[in-house]
């Protein structure tokens, strides 16, 4: 089974193709160009470089968040379009799960962290299971530094993700020498990891229905917050 993995949850876009024998091709691009401008050409380029036709894919896996609202929408809409055009089954993969898989062989607890902006992080805690991946121990959370300090267990832990560097001082205040930081190249979600997790789901019959394949947001988007604020203001005017 050949599976394409797509991650657009952060400014870095990562694509990967895996098959029965492992990685067939992979590309990770961290540039300022938007995902909407580069995603389809990048998918086409990777398929061509790997000598894999789109119709030869047996599945597509896509990260579903939490992460960048705009990035997730671009990734999901692109994958849904490809699936509708070809009939290829799709599996959604939680972004933090895929990130935690980068260190699944570590004996320590794992904290996967993605910058949520507005002074918050998307966070989930895991235990590594080696070849079986990871076990998630918490819900997907959007937390501020104060809340993070309250909930983080006081034990040795590996931190990884694009949000770690911004919170290193907070993490060290909480855990001191028990805080371990992954190398930089492990702080991004890899398309091949998304593909691998999705492949296992698809092999087990876990394809998602396209209408039900939606992002994991954890908190309202900026557009929703703006709408709610405008609605509240209108209500106040009406009541007045």
VOBA-1610 file (N, C-alpha, C; in pm, whole numbers, padded with zeros to 5 digits, always signed):
BEGIN
Unk+00084-00120+00000Unk+00000+00000+00000Unk+00087+00125+00000Unk+00073+00209-00101Unk+00143+00337-00110Unk+00053+00448-00057Unk+00105+00529+00035Unk+00026+00636+00096Unk+00104+00766+00091Unk+00036+00872+00050Unk+00090+01008+00053Unk+00050+01073+00184Unk+00146+01133+00253Unk+00118+01207+00375Unk+00134+01356+00352Unk+00043+01437+00406Unk+00043+01583+00385Unk+00028+01653+00520Unk+00120+01743+00551Unk+00107+01826+00671Unk+00123+01972+00634Unk+00023+02053+00668Unk+00028+02198+00646Unk-00015+02271+00773Unk+00010+02211+00887Unk-00037+02267+01015Unk+00049+02382+01066Unk+00164+02404+01005Unk+00255+02509+01048Unk+00310+02580+00924Unk+00396+02681+00939Unk+00455+02744+00820Unk+00536+02647+00735Unk+00581+02536+00792Unk+00651+02434+00715Unk+00550+02337+00656Unk+00559+02314+00525Unk+00478+02211+00461Unk+00564+02087+00444Unk+00511+01971+00481Unk+00587+01848+00468Unk+00501+01743+00398Unk+00561+01677+00300Unk+00497+01572+00223Unk+00582+01446+00229Unk+00519+01332+00223Unk+00594+01207+00223Unk+00513+01096+00158Unk+00583+01005+00093Unk+00520+00887+00035Unk+00589+00765+00094Unk+00510+00674+00149Unk+00567+00551+00201Unk+00496+00432+00138Unk+00568+00321+00135Unk+00512+00197+00084Unk+00545+00083+00177Unk+00531-00036+00130Unk+00552-00154+00214Unk+00695-00162+00266Unk+00791-00112+00187Unk+00932-00121+00226Unk+00985+00005+00292Unk+00898+00102+00316Unk+00942+00223+00384Unk+00925+00347+00299Unk+01015+00445+00318Unk+01004+00575+00252Unk+01033+00563+00103Unk+00944+00621+00023Unk+00965+00631-00120Unk+01012+00771-00157Unk+00958+00871-00090Unk+00998+01009-00115Unk+00949+01100-00004Unk+01021+01212+00016Unk+00982+01306+00121Unk+01032+01445+00086Unk+00954+01547+00123Unk+00995+01687+00102Unk+00937+01772+00213Unk+01021+01854+00275Unk+00977+01949+00376Unk+01028+02087+00337Unk+00937+02183+00330Unk+00971+02315+00280Unk+00925+02420+00381Unk+01019+02501+00430Unk+00986+02607+00525Unk+01024+02741+00461Unk+00930+02799+00388Unk+00952+02928+00321Unk+00830+03015+00345Unk+00840+03142+00306Unk+00733+03237+00334Unk+00614+03223+00240Unk+00630+03155+00127Unk+00519+03139+00033Unk+00406+03062+00099Unk+00283+03101+00069Unk+00168+03039+00135Unk+00147+02895+00088Unk+00083+02814+00175Unk+00053+02676+00138Unk-00037+02670+00016Unk-00131+02762+00005Unk-00224+02759-00108Unk-00152+02776-00241Unk-00038+02847-00239Unk+00036+02870-00363Unk+00128+02754-00398Unk+00177+02682-00298Unk+00281+02583-00327Unk+00241+02438-00306Unk+00126+02411-00240Unk+00099+02273-00201Unk+00077+02179-00319Unk-00013+02214-00410Unk-00038+02126-00525Unk+00086+02107-00612Unk+00160+02214-00647Unk+00283+02192-00724Unk+00385+02105-00648Unk+00390+02119-00515Unk+00484+02038-00437Unk+00443+01890-00438Unk+00313+01864-00427Unk+00265+01726-00435Unk+00297+01667-00571Unk+00268+01743-00675Unk+00296+01696-00811Unk+00445+01670-00831Unk+00529+01761-00780Unk+00673+01743-00794Unk+00724+01621-00722Unk+00674+01598-00599Unk+00720+01481-00523Unk+00677+01352-00591Unk+00553+01346-00640Unk+00506+01226-00710Unk+00591+01199-00834Unk+00624+01305-00907Unk+00707+01286-01026Unk+00847+01240-00989Unk+00907+01303-00889Unk+01043+01265-00848Unk+01047+01121-00797Unk+00939+01078-00731Unk+00934+00942-00676Unk+00884+00840-00778Unk+00850+00888-00899Unk+00798+00801-01005Unk+00673+00726-00960Unk+00586+00798-00890Unk+00459+00741-00844Unk+00346+00825-00903Unk+00258+00762-00979Unk+00142+00831-01034Unk+00040+00854-00924Unk-00033+00964-00933Unk-00136+00992-00833Unk-00234+00875-00823Unk-00271+00819-00937Unk-00367+00708-00938Unk-00309+00579-00884Unk-00176+00575-00864Unk-00113+00456-00806Unk-00114+00458-00654Unk-00155+00571-00596Unk-00164+00579-00450Unk-00282+00497-00401Unk-00262+00431-00288Unk-00370+00353-00225Unk-00438+00431-00114Unk-00380+00545-00076Unk-00439+00625+00030Unk-00367+00757+00044Unk-00434+00853+00108Unk-00374+00981+00142Unk-00401+01006+00289Unk-00298+01047+00363Unk-00311+01084+00503Unk-00286+01233+00516Unk-00364+01300+00597Unk-00351+01445+00610Unk-00361+01484+00757Unk-00276+01576+00800Unk-00282+01623+00938Unk-00406+01710+00956Unk-00473+01691+01068Unk-00601+01760+01092Unk-00596+01855+01211Unk-00477+01880+01264Unk-00465+01976+01372Unk-00450+01909+01507Unk-00436+01994+01610Unk-00442+02141+01604Unk-00320+02201+01533Unk-00337+02325+01492Unk-00232+02395+01420Unk-00286+02522+01359Unk-00218+02572+01257Unk-00261+02693+01187Unk-00398+02671+01124Unk-00493+02759+01157Unk-00628+02745+01101Unk-00625+02747+00949Unk-00556+02846+00893Unk-00551+02858+00747Unk-00478+02741+00685Unk-00365+02703+00743Unk-00288+02592+00688Unk-00367+02462+00687Unk-00438+02435+00796Unk-00517+02312+00802Unk-00626+02311+00696Unk-00691+02424+00676Unk-00797+02432+00576Unk-00741+02406+00436Unk-00624+02463+00407Unk-00562+02443+00276Unk-00529+02295+00255Unk-00467+02234+00355Unk-00431+02093+00342Unk-00552+02003+00325Unk-00653+02025+00407Unk-00772+01941+00400Unk-00849+01960+00270Unk-00865+02084+00227Unk-00940+02108+00102Unk-00865+02049-00017Unk-00733+02058-00017Unk-00654+02001-00127Unk-00667+01849-00130Unk-00652+01787-00014Unk-00661+01640-00007Unk-00802+01593-00042Unk-00903+01662+00006Unk-01041+01624-00027Unk-01065+01635-00177Unk-01009+01739-00240Unk-01024+01755-00384Unk-00960+01639-00459Unk-00840+01600-00418Unk-00772+01487-00482Unk-00851+01358-00462Unk-00905+01341-00342Unk-00981+01219-00312Unk-01110+01212-00393Unk-01179+01325-00407Unk-01302+01327-00485Unk-01276+01299-00632Unk-01161+01348-00680Unk-01128+01329-00822Unk-01083+01188-00854Unk-01026+01118-00755Unk-00965+00988-00782Unk-01031+00871-00710Unk-01109+00901-00604Unk-01166+00794-00524Unk-01069+00732-00425Unk-00951+00793-00406Unk-00852+00742-00312Unk-00901+00765-00169Unk-00895+00664-00081Unk-00939+00683+00057Unk-00845+00774+00135Unk-00900+00841+00236Unk-00824+00940+00314Unk-00834+00908+00462Unk-00724+00930+00534Unk-00722+00917+00679Unk-00669+01045+00741Unk-00743+01100+00838Unk-00696+01217+00911Unk-00605+01177+01026Unk-00499+01255+01047Unk-00400+01226+01151Unk-00382+01349+01240Unk-00408+01339+01371Unk-00386+01454+01460Unk-00240+01500+01456Unk-00222+01629+01443Unk-00088+01684+01425Unk+00005+01656+01541Unk-00043+01675+01664Unk+00043+01653+01780Unk+00083+01507+01794Unk-00006+01415+01754Unk+00028+01272+01756Unk+00146+01245+01662Unk+00138+01302+01541Unk+00245+01282+01444Unk+00377+01342+01493Unk+00369+01459+01557Unk+00490+01521+01611Unk+00553+01435+01719Unk+00472+01383+01810Unk+00523+01299+01919Unk+00589+01171+01867Unk+00544+01121+01752Unk+00604+01000+01693Unk+00753+01018+01661Unk+00797+01142+01647Unk+00940+01166+01617Unk+01031+01113+01725Unk+00981+01101+01848Unk+01064+01052+01959Unk+00995+00935+02030Unk+00926+00851+01954Unk+00845+00745+02014Unk+00927+00639+02087Unk+01058+00634+02063Unk+01142+00535+02131Unk+01202+00588+02261Unk+01174+00713+02294Unk+01229+00771+02417Unk+01159+00713+02540Unk+01234+00685+02648Unk+01171+00633+02769Unk+01100+00739+02852Unk+01134+00867+02829Unk+01074+00975+02907Unk+00933+01009+02855Unk+00857+01080+02938Unk+00732+01137+02891Unk+00762+01238+02780Unk+00667+01257+02690Unk+00685+01345+02574Unk+00582+01456+02578Unk+00628+01579+02556Unk+00538+01693+02542Unk+00552+01749+02402Unk+00448+01732+02319Unk+00447+01788+02184Unk+00381+01925+02189Unk+00446+02026+02131Unk+00401+02164+02145Unk+00405+02236+02010Unk+00295+02299+01976Unk+00286+02378+01852Unk+00245+02520+01889Unk+00315+02618+01833Unk+00284+02758+01861Unk+00142+02789+01817Unk+00058+02829+01912Unk-00081+02864+01883Unk-00100+03016+01870Unk+00009+03090+01888Unk+00006+03237+01886Unk-00081+03290+02000Unk-00093+03420+02007Unk-00169+03485+02115Unk-00120+03442+02253Unk+00011+03408+02264Unk+00068+03371+02393Unk+00031+03232+02440Unk-00019+03146+02351Unk-00059+03011+02388Unk+00013+02906+02305Unk+00008+02784+02355Unk+00060+02668+02283Unk-00048+02561+02273Unk-00049+02489+02159Unk-00124+02365+02151Unk-00033+02255+02206Unk-00082+02181+02304Unk+00001+02086+02377Unk-00074+01956+02400Unk-00002+01845+02397Unk-00053+01717+02447Unk+00066+01638+02499Unk+00042+01554+02600Unk+00146+01472+02661Unk+00130+01327+02618Unk+00244+01258+02605Unk+00246+01122+02551Unk+00346+01034+02625Unk+00327+00902+02611Unk+00428+00802+02643Unk+00467+00733+02514Unk+00596+00715+02492Unk+00642+00645+02374Unk+00621+00495+02388Unk+00580+00433+02279Unk+00557+00289+02276Unk+00649+00219+02176Unk+00757+00286+02136Unk+00851+00225+02042Unk+00787+00199+01907Unk+00798+00075+01858Unk+00746+00042+01726Unk+00594+00057+01719Unk+00527+00064+01833Unk+00381+00081+01834Unk+00339+00227+01836Unk+00436+00319+01830Unk+00403+00461+01823Unk+00401+00529+01958Unk+00293+00598+01989Unk+00281+00672+02115Unk+00140+00653+02172Unk+00130+00674+02302Unk-00001+00674+02370Unk-00024+00815+02423Unk-00134+00876+02383Unk-00165+01011+02429Unk-00225+01004+02569Unk-00176+01091+02660Unk-00216+01090+02800Unk-00311+01203+02837Unk-00322+01304+02752Unk-00405+01421+02782Unk-00490+01456+02660Unk-00592+01538+02679Unk-00660+01596+02561Unk-00564+01690+02488Unk-00602+01730+02368Unk-00531+01837+02298Unk-00571+01968+02364Unk-00472+02046+02408Unk-00499+02165+02488Unk-00441+02290+02421Unk-00505+02403+02445Unk-00448+02534+02413Unk-00425+02604+02547Unk-00299+02625+02585Unk-00268+02673+02719Unk-00175+02793+02714Unk-00187+02879+02816Unk-00096+02989+02838Unk+00016+02941+02930Unk+00125+03018+02947Unk+00234+02973+03033Unk+00191+02941+03175Unk+00101+03021+03232Unk+00059+02998+03371Unk-00016+02865+03383Unk-00105+02838+03291Unk-00180+02713+03293Unk-00088+02595+03268Unk+00007+02611+03177Unk+00104+02506+03149Unk+00183+02469+03274Unk+00224+02571+03349Unk+00301+02547+03471Unk+00220+02468+03574Unk+00088+02486+03573Unk+00002+02417+03669Unk-00017+02269+03634Unk-00023+02236+03505Unk-00062+02101+03466Unk+00055+02010+03433Unk+00175+02065+03411Unk+00285+01981+03365Unk+00335+01892+03478Unk+00347+01761+03460Unk+00399+01672+03565Unk+00545+01705+03595Unk+00582+01690+03720Unk+00721+01719+03761Unk+00804+01593+03745Unk+00829+01554+03621Unk+00914+01438+03592Unk+00993+01466+03465Unk+01093+01382+03441Unk+01177+01402+03323Unk+01091+01393+03197Unk+01110+01489+03107Unk+01022+01498+02992Unk+01098+01554+02871Unk+01064+01502+02754Unk+01120+01554+02628Unk+01020+01651+02568Unk+01067+01768+02531Unk+00984+01870+02468Unk+01025+01886+02322Unk+00925+01887+02234Unk+00955+01907+02093Unk+00841+01979+02024Unk+00874+02048+01916Unk+00777+02124+01840Unk+00823+02265+01815Unk+00753+02335+01725Unk+00799+02469+01689Unk+00775+02572+01799Unk+00701+02535+01902Unk+00675+02628+02011Unk+00770+02619+02127Unk+00858+02521+02126Unk+00943+02495+02243Unk+01040+02609+02271Unk+01102+02663+02167Unk+01205+02765+02189Unk+01149+02888+02261Unk+01025+02924+02233Unk+00964+03042+02295Unk+00936+03020+02442Unk+00924+02895+02484Unk+00885+02865+02623Unk+00995+02795+02702Unk+01117+02798+02653Unk+01223+02726+02724Unk+01241+02774+02866Unk+01233+02905+02889Unk+01251+02958+03024Unk+01139+02908+03116Unk+01015+02909+03066Unk+00902+02860+03146Unk+00920+02712+03179Unk+00961+02635+03079Unk+00980+02489+03098Unk+01090+02463+03199Unk+01201+02536+03188Unk+01313+02515+03281Unk+01273+02555+03424Unk+01192+02660+03438Unk+01146+02698+03572Unk+01061+02588+03634Unk+00985+02516+03551Unk+00899+02409+03601Unk+00978+02282+03634Unk+01071+02245+03546Unk+01133+02113+03557Unk+01284+02114+03579Unk+01349+02227+03558Unk+01494+02231+03577Unk+01564+02132+03486Unk+01653+02050+03544Unk+01732+01954+03465Unk+01648+01838+03413Unk+01525+01827+03459Unk+01438+01719+03409Unk+01378+01752+03273Unk+01397+01876+03228Unk+01349+01918+03097Unk+01454+01885+02991Unk+01414+01807+02891Unk+01503+01768+02781Unk+01444+01822+02651Unk+01529+01878+02567Unk+01482+01941+02444Unk+01534+01865+02322Unk+01443+01833+02231Unk+01482+01754+02114Unk+01566+01838+02018Unk+01647+01773+01933Unk+01721+01847+01830Unk+01624+01917+01735Unk+01669+02026+01675Unk+01583+02108+01591Unk+01516+02034+01477Unk+01586+01936+01418Unk+01528+01869+01301Unk+01411+01779+01338Unk+01389+01756+01468Unk+01274+01676+01512Unk+01155+01763+01553Unk+01168+01893+01538Unk+01063+01984+01584Unk+00956+02011+01478Unk+00962+01944+01365Unk+00860+01961+01260Unk+00787+01830+01238Unk+00663+01840+01197Unk+00585+01722+01161Unk+00630+01678+01022Unk+00665+01552+01009Unk+00714+01499+00881Unk+00601+01432+00803Unk+00600+01459+00673Unk+00498+01400+00589Unk+00502+01249+00590Unk+00622+01191+00602Unk+00632+01044+00604Unk+00573+00987+00733Unk+00584+01061+00844Unk+00523+01014+00969Unk+00371+01018+00957Unk+00319+01129+00901Unk+00174+01138+00878Unk+00129+01022+00788Unk+00207+00995+00684Unk+00174+00886+00592Unk+00176+00751+00665Unk+00276+00732+00751Unk+00286+00604+00822Unk+00170+00579+00917Unk+00132+00683+00992Unk+00018+00668+01083Unk-00110+00645+01004Unk-00127+00724+00897Unk-00246+00707+00814Unk-00251+00571+00748Unk-00136+00522+00707Unk-00131+00390+00642Unk-00180+00281+00736Unk-00140+00287+00862Unk-00186+00187+00959Unk-00337+00195+00977Unk-00391+00315+00980Unk-00536+00331+00993Unk-00608+00274+00871Unk-00555+00303+00753Unk-00620+00257+00631Unk-00613+00105+00619Unk-00501+00047+00658Unk-00488-00099+00655Unk-00588-00164+00750Unk-00622-00094+00858Unk-00718-00147+00955Unk-00862-00109+00919Unk-00881-00050+00800Unk-01015-00013+00757Unk-01066+00116+00815Unk-00973+00205+00855Unk-01013+00328+00924Unk-01018+00452+00838Unk-01056+00439+00711Unk-01068+00558+00625Unk-01179+00649+00676Unk-01158+00780+00660Unk-01257+00878+00703Unk-01353+00912+00590Unk-01479+00935+00625Unk-01573+00990+00530Unk-01538+01137+00509Unk-01531+01179+00386Unk-01484+01315+00357Unk-01567+01423+00426Unk-01701+01414+00431Unk-01777+01519+00499Unk-01744+01532+00649Unk-01701+01420+00710Unk-01672+01423+00853Unk-01526+01457+00883Unk-01447+01474+00779Unk-01304+01503+00797Unk-01287+01653+00816Unk-01274+01696+00940Unk-01267+01839+00973Unk-01148+01863+01065Unk-01100+01987+01072Unk-00984+02017+01156Unk-01015+02003+01306Unk-00913+01969+01382Unk-00918+01976+01528Unk-00870+02116+01566Unk-00962+02199+01610Unk-00927+02339+01634Unk-00886+02366+01779Unk-00941+02298+01877Unk-00915+02317+02019Unk-00974+02449+02070Unk-00949+02558+01998Unk-01006+02687+02036Unk-01067+02751+01912Unk-01155+02852+01928Unk-01217+02917+01811Unk-01112+02985+01724Unk-01140+02991+01595Unk-01053+03063+01503Unk-01068+03213+01523Unk-00975+03291+01466Unk-00984+03437+01475Unk-01114+03487+01415Unk-01157+03426+01303Unk-01281+03468+01239Unk-01401+03445+01331Unk-01401+03330+01400Unk-01511+03300+01492Unk-01510+03396+01609Unk-01392+03425+01663Unk-01383+03519+01773Unk-01432+03656+01733Unk-01394+03700+01612Unk-01437+03830+01563Unk-01588+03831+01545Unk-01644+03723+01492Unk-01789+03714+01473Unk-01862+03722+01607Unk-01809+03647+01707Unk-01872+03649+01839Unk-01868+03787+01902Unk-01753+03855+01886Unk-01741+03989+01943Unk-01838+04086+01874Unk-01849+04072+01740Unk-01941+04159+01667Unk-02085+04130+01708Unk-02116+04000+01727Unk-02252+03962+01767Unk-02285+04016+01905Unk-02186+04006+01997Unk-02207+04058+02133Unk-02231+04209+02130Unk-02152+04278+02046Unk-02167+04424+02037Unk-02304+04461+01982Unk-02348+04386+01880Unk-02480+04412+01822Unk-02592+04388+01923Unk-02572+04279+02002Unk-02672+04247+02104Unk-02682+04358+02207Unk-02565+04414+02245Unk-02564+04521+02344Unk-02636+04644+02290Unk-02613+04673+02162Unk-02678+04789+02101Unk-02829+04767+02096Unk-02869+04644+02059Unk-03013+04613+02048Unk-03080+04622+02184Unk-03009+04565+02286Unk-03068+04568+02420Unk-03075+04710+02472Unk-02976+04792+02434Unk-02977+04929+02482Unk-03090+05008+02419
//
